[in-house]
Amino acid sequence: MNHADFKPGVYRHYKGEHYLALGLARADETDEIVVVYTRLYPRAGLPMSTRLLSIWNQTVTTPDGTSLARFTYIGHETPAADTHS
């Protein structure tokens, strides 16, 4: 995916957590394109991050040998919280 194909919205990380990708920006130091995003789950620390678009778009190999997209676009709506106990 190049930057023209990028869609803001909710993405699922291959490990299962969800993130809201706000858009693209330029890294001042390198002129590389980065994704500006925030996590959709509680965790200590700053909530917003950036990641190089080239890394965002990578395919990763899990320990069992499965190849998966690092982030998968799932739409514009935040996934419902799991209400099963």
Secondary structure, 3 states (H helix, E strand, C coil): CCHHHCCCEEEEECCCCEEEEEEEEECCCCCCEEEEEEECCCCCCCCEEEEEHHHHCCEEECCCCCEEECEEEEECCCCCCCCCC
